[in-house]
Amino acid sequence: MEKKSYKILKAVCVIALIGIVLWVAFYAVQTYFVLTKGSGAGVINWNSPRMGLKLTIFTINRITILLMAGLTAAFVFNILKYLKGGTIFNHANVVLLWVIAIVLPIHSFIGDNMGIACSASEHFDVVLTDTPFVYTFVALIVALLYKLACDAAEEQKLTI
């Protein structure tokens, strides 16, 4: 791989890591305001009906955000770690991509239904959009392609 391509890949990885940190920081600040700032739109009303369900949805959303951020950061760190040895595709990232393919649709479904968590009403509709399905298929395709590329890279090393 060209030196220029390595530099571009490293720069993209650094930008991705900065983006992940900003992503988590944004949701940390948002979580603080949602949980502590009185009443109004986008704030959890502690006296609302079905508070247990609402907090469960909110908590699962925050857990999946942290999971996705951690998995994505691990993926990028693996790229940087293996890049030093001249390997772009590695089995550690194949596993991470399969886990991401499991967590991503859950995160998407919960994200689509976050309005329930901040609703003052006890009546609400669960939303099911196409997003969790599309994200699942895209994540599976990426994981399969990455695995094929990883296998091809290993096979190429053996033939040389």
N, C-alpha and C positions, 0 to 999 in steps of 0.2 A: 504494500500500500504506500502511496506517495506520502512524502513528508507534509505536504500541504493538506492532504485529506486528514491526516492524523491531527493536525492543528485545528482544522475545522471541527472535527469530531470532539476534540477536547473542549473547544470553545462552546459548542452546543451543550455538552454535558455540564459545564460550569453554569451556563445560563439556565439549564434545566434545574440544577440544584438550587440556584438563587430563587427561581420561580417556586420551587417546592417550599422553601423557607417562607417566602411571602404568602403562599397559599395557606400554610398552617398558621402563620401569624394573623392573617386576616380572619380566619375562622376562630382563633382564640379570642381576638378582640370582639368579634361578633357574638360569640358565646357569652362573654362577660356581660355585654349590653342586653342580650336577650334574657339572661337569667336574673339580672339585678335592677333593671331600670323601670320600675313602676308599671304603668299600663300604656297601651297604645298598640298600633299596628306593628307586627313583627316582634312583639314581646310576649313572653309566656305570662298569662294571667294565673296566678297561683290559686285563685279561688274558682277557677273554671271547672265545669264538670269533666269527668273522665281524665283527671289530671295524671293518673298513673300511665294510661295509654299515651298521652301526649309527651310525658317525660321519657317514656320508653322509646318512642319514635325519635325524639330529639337526641337522646343518648346514642342510639344505634347510628344515627346520622353522623354524629361527631366521631364515634369509634371507626366507622367506615372511612371517614375523611382521613383520620390518622393512619389507618391501615393502608389506604391507597397512597398516601404521602410516603409512608415508610417503605412500601413495596417499590414505588417508583424511584425513591432515593437509592435503595439497595440495587436496583437494576442499573442505575447510572453509575454508582460506585463500582459495580462489577465490570461495567464497560471500561472504566478508567483503570481498574486494577489489572484486568486481562490485556488491555491495550499495551501496557508496558512490556508484556511478553510477546507481543505481536499477534495476539489472538483477538479477533473481534467478536466472534460468536462462541459462547460458552454454555455449558450445561446448567450452570447455576442460574443463568438468566432464563433458560427454558423453563425451569421449575417456577421461577418468579412469575413468568408470563402466564403459566397455568393457574397459579393462585390469583393473579390479577383477573383472569377470565372468570373466576368464581366470585370474587369480591365486587367487581365492577357492576354487575347487574343488580346486586343487592343494594349497593350504594346509590345507584340510579333510581331504583324503585322507591327507596326511602326518601331520597332527595325530591322526587316528584310529589311526595305526600307530606312534605314539611309544613304545608299550610295547616295541616291538622294540629300540629304541635302548638302553633300560635293562635289557633282559633278560639274565640271566647265561647263559641257554641258547643253544645254537646252533640249536635247533629252535623255530620260531615260525610263526605263521600270519599272512598278510597279511589285514587287515580291510578289507572294502568295505561300508560302510553306505550308507544313502540320503542322508546329509548332503551329500556333494559334489554330488549331482544336484539336490537341493532348493535348495542355495545357488546353484548355477548358474542354475536357472530363475528364482529370485527376483531375482538380480543382473541377468539379461537383461531381465526385465520392468521393473525399476526403470530400467535404462539406456534402454530403448525409451520408457518414459513420460517420462523426463527429456528425451530428444531431441524427442519430440512437443511437450512444453511449451516447450522452447527454440525450436523452429520456429514455434509459435503466437505466442510473445512477439515474435519478430522480425517476423512477418507483421502483428501488431497495430501495431507501431511504424511500419511502412510505410503502413498505412492511415490513420494519424492525421496 
